[in-house]
Amino acid sequence: MTSPATDDSAGGPPPGLPLRAGGAERRLKWLLWLLGLLVAVPTIVTLIGAATSPPHAKGVPVGRLVYLDADQPSEKTTLLRGLYLSQPDGPPRLLVHEYEPQDTDAGVREWITEPAASPDGTQVAYIKQDITLLEETHTQDTQLWVMPLNVPNAKSRPLLDLTKLGFKQIVGLTWTPDGRSVVFSQDDALYGVPAAGTGAAKPAKLGSLTPFAPLKTRPDVSATQGVTLRPPATRAYLAQTVRGPEVVVATATADTRSQGMYPASVWAVSGDNQIAYVDPTHPAHIIVQALPPLEGSRSYQARWGWSLFGGRRVTSLRWSPDGQYLAYTVSKPPVPEDELFYIALADGKTYQLPVRTGRAAWDWTR
């Protein structure tokens, strides 16, 4: 009589096979669990971000946006960007596009930044850099260009050859309140050039820059004193020019934690004598204050939603043409372009715009 323990004819698989089958089943379960996790985590992150973000708006409530946005990826250098003008009654209109040669060893790569619209919304000024990268040569020519906004298929024209004039790095590109001159700063000095000029024009020095101090830091200060804020060393200036009106110029060191090509400017002044700035002690608070004198400040909570990588902060501010709204960009690591939001100052509600742009690459105009 054969023992059941050693009887191979008693039925069932040989010893060891159930263990191998169970191992394969466990591996399959682990694989399915891992695949489910890979699908679930991005979905949960997206849902949390959507639930905590402000509601979306199709466009700005007044005026138009001028902004640089990534257009198409480049296999040779970086993203190629276009300068666009938003339109309330249709899709954005392309104004000018960066150019890249087919062979980067035998051509010039264009880089556009700092678009600044004129006060009446009829023109836009911007910086264009021509970058040549050869094996033994690295040159960078910087120019100031101006372009009409309200003329379809209009052509840009050079206003200044900054490199030939000895300007190394300018910041705070803006316009005088009357729209006749384009203004910029370098080394704490303010320069202006007539907007109707040609490429042969020379800038005139308008005066020196005077920094501005937040009221909460020094309650007794005048508009000619100032402080340096937390890193990346953002400093705001109210430039008192020899021609009378005050012009706001925002300048800062590059922010190496994000896109170093964008100055981290976070200050702006509206046409009805208000200044807006990020509270240096509470980076999610935006202060709106009468100017001058410095009085009647209001605080607004900057909302932007939750992000998996953290590190979100306000990177730039712009006023609406009527002074009733305040727009701001927010970094979203590791994505290079920032997200764009605006606050309705009347009720404090925040809305997100369907635009991703650089922090020094947009403006709000009429």
Stockholm file with secondary structure:
# STOCKHOLM 1.0

chainA/1-366         MTSPATDDSAGGPPPGLPLRAGGAERRLKWLLWLLGLLVAVPTIVTLIGAATSPPHAKGVPVGRLVYLDADQPSEKTTLLRGLYLSQPDGPPRLLVHEYEPQDTDAGVREWITEPAASPDGTQVAYIKQDITLLEETHTQDTQLWVMPLNVPNAKSRPLLDLTKLGFKQIVGLTWTPDGRSVVFSQDDALYGVPAAGTGAAKPAKLGSLTPFAPLKTRPDVSATQGVTLRPPATRAYLAQTVRGPEVVVATATADTRSQGMYPASVWAVSGDNQIAYVDPTHPAHIIVQALPPLEGSRSYQARWGWSLFGGRRVTSLRWSPDGQYLAYTVSKPPVPEDELFYIALADGKTYQLPVRTGRAAWDWTR
#=GR chainA/1-366 SS CCCTTTCGGGSSCCTTHHHHHHHHHHHHHHHHHHHHHHHHHHHHHHHHHHHHSCCBCSSCSSSEEEEEEEEECCSSSSCEEEEEEEETTEEEEEEEECCCCSSGGGSCEEEEEEEEECTTSSEEEEEEEEEEECSSCEEEEEEEEEEESSSTTCCCEEEEETTTTTCCCCEEEEECTTSSEEEEEETTEEEEEETTCCTTCCCEEEEECEECCCTTTCTTCCTTCCCCCSTTTCEEEEEECTTSSEEEEEECCBCTTSCTTSBCCCCEECTTSEEEEECTTCTTEEEEEETTTTEEEEEEECCCCCCTTCCCCEEEEEECTTSSEEEEEEEETTEEEEEEEEEETTTCCEEEEEEEECTTSEEEEC
#=GC SS_cons         CCCTTTCGGGSSCCTTHHHHHHHHHHHHHHHHHHHHHHHHHHHHHHHHHHHHSCCBCSSCSSSEEEEEEEEECCSSSSCEEEEEEEETTEEEEEEEECCCCSSGGGSCEEEEEEEEECTTSSEEEEEEEEEEECSSCEEEEEEEEEEESSSTTCCCEEEEETTTTTCCCCEEEEECTTSSEEEEEETTEEEEEETTCCTTCCCEEEEECEECCCTTTCTTCCTTCCCCCSTTTCEEEEEECTTSSEEEEEECCBCTTSCTTSBCCCCEECTTSEEEEECTTCTTEEEEEETTTTEEEEEEECCCCCCTTCCCCEEEEEECTTSSEEEEEEEETTEEEEEEEEEETTTCCEEEEEEEECTTSEEEEC
//
